[in-house]
Amino acid sequence: MSTKDRILSRIRRATAGAPDAPPVPRDYLRVHGGRTPAETADLLAANLTEYRAKVHRTDEDGIARLLARLLQASRTVLVPPGLPGHWLASANATRVHDAAASTPPDLDRVDSVVTGCALAIAETGTLVLDGGPDQGRRRITLVPDHHVCVVRVPGQVVDSVPQALERLDPTRPLTWISGPSATSDIELDRVEGVHGPRTLDVVLLGAQ
């Protein structure tokens, strides 16, 4: 029996015969004020910027040029298998594909990664990735120093966390991102890039 199985077995014995948990109340406020889709996108951009992410807006006609500019200093870019091919059509960086055999040192040598997302939450400035085909596995967005995340607007933008949870599959590997990786010590000295990308560029696709 594994350690995990022993722990779970002890929990089951300790909770045997306990009454069922009361239902969780769901009458909380789902959205703080009514917003138009454009206002929701603006709020997302403002909160992402507050978290020190860099926000860009473009449409399908301009995304290849924008991504080429954002990747101008990158020699290599990691590409999930389902990323639309035309997005990187103008980029000069060498493509690195998401391979199961890639080790953390391999990923650390990649300059940038470009992904889509599952959705974005305006009120918290949060991007949510769920390992979909245009996002790849979780680790490819945690190791490279530069992450470019494309959000389709308005389809992938929700106002609030409750709205996000209604649309997300809890069985998928969810990664919630609010700005570049950062931590602060007891004196509030901020250090970026400790456990994730130092630079986060967010592209709002469809919003000009």
C-alpha positions as CSV (number, residue, x, y, z in Angstrom):
1,M,0.0,0.0,0.0
2,S,1.4,3.4,-1.0
3,T,1.7,6.4,1.4
4,K,-1.2,8.0,-0.5
5,D,-3.4,5.0,0.0
6,R,-2.6,4.8,3.7
7,I,-3.5,8.5,4.2
8,L,-6.8,8.1,2.4
9,S,-7.6,5.0,4.3
10,R,-7.1,6.8,7.6
11,I,-9.3,9.7,6.4
12,R,-12.1,7.3,5.5
13,R,-11.9,5.5,8.8
14,A,-12.0,8.9,10.7
15,T,-15.0,10.2,8.7
16,A,-17.0,6.9,8.7
17,G,-20.5,7.6,9.9
18,A,-20.1,11.4,9.8
19,P,-23.2,13.3,8.6
20,D,-23.3,14.6,5.1
21,A,-21.9,18.1,4.6
22,P,-24.6,20.8,4.2
23,P,-25.1,22.1,0.7
24,V,-22.9,25.0,-0.3
25,P,-24.9,28.2,-0.7
26,R,-24.7,29.6,-4.2
27,D,-26.6,32.9,-3.8
28,Y,-23.4,35.0,-3.9
29,L,-23.0,37.8,-6.4
30,R,-21.7,36.4,-9.7
31,V,-20.9,39.8,-11.3
32,H,-20.1,43.1,-9.7
33,G,-22.1,45.4,-11.9
34,G,-23.3,45.0,-15.5
35,R,-20.7,45.5,-18.2
36,T,-20.6,45.4,-22.0
37,P,-18.1,42.9,-23.6
38,A,-15.9,45.9,-24.5
39,E,-15.9,47.1,-20.8
40,T,-15.1,43.6,-19.6
41,A,-12.1,43.4,-22.0
42,D,-10.9,46.8,-20.8
43,L,-11.2,45.7,-17.2
44,L,-9.2,42.5,-18.0
45,A,-6.5,44.6,-19.7
46,A,-6.3,47.0,-16.7
47,N,-6.0,44.3,-14.1
48,L,-3.4,42.4,-16.2
49,T,-1.4,45.6,-16.5
50,E,-1.7,46.2,-12.7
51,Y,0.0,42.8,-12.3
52,R,2.8,44.0,-14.6
53,A,1.8,41.9,-17.6
54,K,2.1,43.6,-21.0
55,V,-1.2,43.8,-22.8
56,H,-1.5,44.1,-26.6
57,R,-4.6,44.2,-28.8
58,T,-5.0,43.0,-32.4
59,D,-7.2,41.1,-34.8
60,E,-6.6,38.1,-37.0
61,D,-5.1,40.2,-39.7
62,G,-2.5,41.6,-37.3
63,I,-1.7,38.8,-35.0
64,A,1.2,37.4,-37.1
65,R,2.9,40.8,-37.2
66,L,2.4,41.4,-33.5
67,L,3.7,38.0,-32.4
68,A,6.8,38.5,-34.7
69,R,7.5,41.7,-32.9
70,L,7.0,40.2,-29.5
71,L,9.4,37.3,-30.4
72,Q,12.0,39.5,-32.1
73,A,14.6,39.0,-29.4
74,S,13.9,35.2,-29.2
75,R,16.0,32.7,-31.0
76,T,13.6,29.8,-30.1
77,V,9.9,29.6,-29.3
78,L,8.1,26.6,-27.9
79,V,4.9,25.8,-29.8
80,P,2.0,23.6,-28.5
81,P,0.6,21.1,-31.1
82,G,-2.7,22.9,-31.6
83,L,-1.5,26.5,-31.9
84,P,-2.9,28.0,-35.2
85,G,0.0,27.9,-37.7
86,H,-0.6,31.4,-39.1
87,W,0.0,33.0,-35.8
88,L,3.8,32.5,-36.1
89,A,4.0,32.8,-39.8
90,S,6.0,36.0,-39.6
91,A,8.2,35.0,-36.6
92,N,11.9,34.2,-37.3
93,A,12.4,32.2,-34.1
94,T,13.1,28.5,-34.4
95,R,10.1,26.4,-33.5
96,V,10.5,24.0,-30.6
97,H,7.7,21.5,-30.3
98,D,6.2,20.3,-27.0
99,A,7.8,16.8,-26.6
100,A,7.2,14.4,-23.8
101,A,10.9,13.7,-23.5
102,S,11.8,17.4,-22.9
103,T,13.5,17.9,-19.5
104,P,13.3,21.0,-17.4
105,P,16.8,22.0,-18.6
106,D,15.7,21.5,-22.2
107,L,12.7,23.9,-21.6
108,D,14.9,26.3,-19.7
109,R,17.0,26.8,-22.9
110,V,13.9,27.9,-24.8
111,D,13.6,31.7,-25.0
112,S,9.8,32.0,-25.3
113,V,6.5,30.0,-25.4
114,V,3.3,31.0,-27.2
115,T,0.0,29.6,-26.1
116,G,-3.7,30.1,-26.2
117,C,-5.8,29.9,-23.0
118,A,-9.0,28.3,-21.8
119,L,-10.4,31.6,-20.6
120,A,-9.6,34.9,-18.8
121,I,-11.2,36.5,-15.8
122,A,-11.6,40.3,-16.0
123,E,-12.3,41.1,-12.3
124,T,-9.1,39.3,-11.2
125,G,-6.8,39.8,-14.2
126,T,-6.4,36.0,-14.4
127,L,-5.6,33.7,-17.3
128,V,-6.6,30.1,-17.0
129,L,-4.9,27.3,-19.0
130,D,-6.3,23.8,-19.0
131,G,-3.8,21.9,-21.2
132,G,-5.9,22.2,-24.4
133,P,-4.2,21.6,-27.8
134,D,-3.3,25.3,-28.2
135,Q,-1.8,25.4,-24.7
136,G,0.2,22.3,-24.3
137,R,1.3,20.7,-21.0
138,R,1.5,22.8,-17.8
139,R,5.3,22.7,-17.6
140,I,5.9,24.5,-20.9
141,T,4.4,27.7,-19.5
142,L,6.3,27.5,-16.2
143,V,9.9,27.0,-17.3
144,P,10.7,29.4,-20.3
145,D,11.4,32.9,-19.2
146,H,8.9,34.6,-21.6
147,H,5.2,33.6,-22.1
148,V,3.0,35.0,-24.8
149,C,-0.6,34.1,-24.1
150,V,-3.4,34.8,-26.7
151,V,-6.9,35.4,-25.4
152,R,-9.8,35.4,-27.9
153,V,-12.1,38.4,-27.1
154,P,-14.9,38.3,-26.2
155,G,-15.5,34.6,-26.4
156,Q,-12.8,33.6,-23.8
157,V,-13.3,36.5,-21.4
158,V,-15.7,36.2,-18.4
159,D,-16.3,38.8,-15.7
160,S,-15.8,36.8,-12.5
161,V,-14.4,33.7,-10.9
162,P,-17.9,32.1,-10.4
163,Q,-18.5,32.5,-14.2
164,A,-15.1,30.9,-14.9
165,L,-15.8,27.9,-12.7
166,E,-19.0,27.2,-14.5
167,R,-17.1,26.9,-17.8
168,L,-14.0,25.0,-16.6
169,D,-13.6,21.3,-16.3
170,P,-12.3,20.5,-12.8
171,T,-10.8,17.2,-14.0
172,R,-8.4,19.0,-16.3
173,P,-4.9,20.4,-15.3
174,L,-5.8,24.0,-14.6
175,T,-3.2,26.7,-14.3
176,W,-4.3,30.1,-13.0
177,I,-2.0,32.9,-14.0
178,S,-2.2,36.5,-12.7
179,G,0.8,38.4,-14.1
180,P,4.4,37.3,-14.4
181,S,5.8,34.9,-11.8
182,A,6.7,37.0,-8.7
183,T,7.3,36.7,-5.0
184,S,8.2,39.1,-2.2
185,D,10.2,38.6,1.0
186,I,9.3,39.9,4.4
187,E,10.5,43.4,3.5
188,L,8.3,43.3,0.3
189,D,11.2,43.3,-2.1
190,R,9.6,41.9,-5.3
191,V,11.5,39.3,-7.3
192,E,10.1,38.2,-10.6
193,G,10.8,34.9,-12.4
194,V,11.3,32.7,-9.4
195,H,8.8,30.0,-10.3
196,G,7.6,30.9,-13.7
197,P,8.1,33.3,-16.6
198,R,9.7,36.7,-15.8
199,T,7.9,38.3,-18.7
200,L,4.2,37.8,-19.6
201,D,2.8,39.3,-22.8
202,V,-1.0,38.9,-23.2
203,V,-2.6,39.4,-26.6
204,L,-6.3,40.2,-26.7
205,L,-7.2,38.8,-30.1
206,G,-10.3,40.5,-31.7
207,A,-10.1,43.6,-29.6
208,Q,-8.8,46.8,-31.2
